[in-house]
């Protein structure tokens, strides 16, 4: 076999070297160690999503009070928030899609730690039963906040 045919023969038997294979395995291991927990762990996404949903629900309650010229109450428990026309929540208020009662539930591992059990918006959209800015903490692996301003009822996070 001539040296020239050995070189041509080697071209047809191409493959990866051991160093290249080990390097690919190391890079894949590093990516798996960093990326997989972020993709699998959804708690942070669920908490943030629920905080946004709660803020939207409180904003909707305020707008509903203004639109219907009546008091609208948001009943807050550790696991859900419900819209009502009375503080005892015997007369539920409709949600944005007309569903009655309109209740949003917290996902597993997430809890509402509100200092007030019922948030009341008057016909002008102003909160009635708070003396300062209301802070509604959403607790899980981290804490998110929904704030309601005392004077205007402005809802933000």
Wavefront OBJ file of the C-alpha trace (Angstrom):
o trace
v 0.000 0.000 0.000
v 1.477 3.317 -1.020
v 1.508 6.344 1.268
v -0.859 8.118 -1.102
v -3.504 5.402 -0.936
v -3.262 5.359 2.869
v -4.125 9.067 2.966
v -7.057 8.597 0.577
v -8.270 5.631 2.612
v -8.188 7.686 5.806
v -10.495 10.282 4.256
v -13.243 7.675 3.913
v -12.904 6.464 7.521
v -13.507 9.852 9.132
v -14.782 10.107 12.695
v -14.449 12.034 15.921
v -11.403 11.957 18.113
v -11.647 11.033 21.763
v -10.908 14.655 22.772
v -13.792 15.951 20.661
v -16.211 13.433 22.160
v -15.176 14.261 25.740
v -15.451 17.989 25.051
v -19.014 17.579 23.706
v -20.016 15.531 26.767
v -18.576 18.158 29.147
v -20.383 21.034 27.374
v -23.670 19.082 27.353
v -23.266 18.364 31.077
v -22.700 22.033 31.898
v -25.740 23.080 29.861
v -27.877 20.419 31.527
v -26.776 21.492 35.008
v -27.593 25.150 34.342
v -30.586 25.087 31.986
v -32.705 22.133 33.099
v -33.575 23.442 36.605
v -34.704 26.726 35.072
v -36.912 24.961 32.562
v -38.401 22.481 35.009
v -38.916 24.795 38.007
v -42.054 26.791 37.225
v -42.683 28.236 40.699
v -41.212 31.647 39.923
v -43.274 31.882 36.727
v -46.446 30.783 38.538
v -45.910 33.326 41.329
v -45.293 36.211 38.971
v -48.209 35.181 36.768
v -50.566 35.001 39.745
v -49.385 38.403 41.028
v -50.152 39.912 37.618
v -53.522 38.146 37.524
v -54.405 39.457 41.005
v -53.435 43.010 40.029
v -55.609 42.731 36.905
v -58.528 41.413 38.957
v -58.289 44.294 41.440
v -58.091 46.780 38.539
v -61.158 45.160 36.980
v -63.040 45.446 40.284
v -62.251 49.153 40.396
v -63.418 49.675 36.807
v -66.551 47.625 37.435
v -67.408 49.828 40.435
v -67.082 52.964 38.306
v -68.994 51.516 35.348
v -71.917 50.249 37.438
v -71.933 53.150 39.952
v -71.909 50.782 42.916
v -69.564 49.291 45.489
v -67.539 46.292 44.337
v -65.676 44.148 46.851
v -62.641 41.943 46.345
v -62.678 39.161 48.942
v -59.109 37.974 49.591
v -58.257 34.668 51.233
v -54.922 32.891 51.373
v -55.758 30.858 48.283
v -58.078 32.993 46.125
v -59.671 36.347 45.296
v -63.377 36.745 44.491
v -65.366 39.715 43.150
v -68.659 40.495 44.938
v -71.282 43.204 45.299
v -71.464 42.805 49.097
v -68.821 42.263 51.811
v -70.148 38.802 52.743
v -69.874 37.755 49.084
v -73.451 36.460 48.870
v -73.989 38.454 45.654
v -71.078 37.611 43.307
v -69.945 40.054 40.641
v -69.266 38.964 37.057
v -65.773 38.678 35.659
v -64.448 40.151 32.410
v -66.004 37.302 30.418
v -69.307 37.445 32.299
v -68.541 34.395 34.471
v -70.190 34.454 37.883
v -68.754 34.180 40.483
v -65.407 35.482 39.307
v -62.711 33.825 41.392
v -59.002 33.445 40.709
v -57.173 30.717 42.585
v -53.540 30.721 43.629
v -51.359 27.962 42.178
v -49.790 25.340 44.463
v -47.144 26.811 46.739
v -48.415 30.394 46.330
v -50.435 32.290 48.958
v -51.994 35.733 49.341
v -50.964 37.428 52.591
v -53.335 40.403 52.491
v -53.684 42.630 55.571
v -57.372 43.154 54.679
v -59.902 40.389 54.085
v -62.143 42.503 51.847
v -61.103 45.392 49.613
v -63.995 47.791 48.897
v -64.153 50.135 45.875
v -66.836 52.837 45.918
v -68.761 54.095 42.875
v -65.924 56.519 42.107
v -63.345 53.724 42.036
v -61.669 54.773 45.295
v -60.853 52.201 47.964
v -62.973 52.731 51.070
v -61.464 50.616 53.818
v -57.736 51.427 53.651
v -55.913 54.222 55.504
v -52.658 54.162 53.503
v -51.219 52.416 50.485
v -52.340 48.781 50.624
v -49.608 46.205 50.092
v -50.874 42.738 49.124
v -47.918 40.317 49.267
v -47.963 37.179 47.104
v -45.764 34.611 48.842
v -44.106 31.546 47.362
v -40.421 30.877 46.837
v -40.111 34.660 46.523
v -42.476 37.536 47.317
v -44.272 39.729 44.804
v -46.403 42.720 45.762
v -49.613 44.265 44.476
v -50.122 47.835 45.684
v -53.371 49.812 45.857
v -53.063 53.555 46.408
v -55.317 55.003 49.097
v -56.431 58.217 47.420
v -57.045 57.103 43.828
v -57.262 53.309 43.961
v -54.440 53.041 41.434
v -53.318 49.384 41.293
v -49.706 48.574 40.467
v -46.971 46.090 41.265
l 1 2 3 4 5 6 7 8 9 10 11 12 13 14 15 16 17 18 19 20 21 22 23 24 25 26 27 28 29 30 31 32 33 34 35 36 37 38 39 40 41 42 43 44 45 46 47 48 49 50 51 52 53 54 55 56 57 58 59 60 61 62 63 64 65 66 67 68 69 70 71 72 73 74 75 76 77 78 79 80 81 82 83 84 85 86 87 88 89 90 91 92 93 94 95 96 97 98 99 100 101 102 103 104 105 106 107 108 109 110 111 112 113 114 115 116 117 118 119 120 121 122 123 124 125 126 127 128 129 130 131 132 133 134 135 136 137 138 139 140 141 142 143 144 145 146 147 148 149 150 151 152 153 154 155 156 157
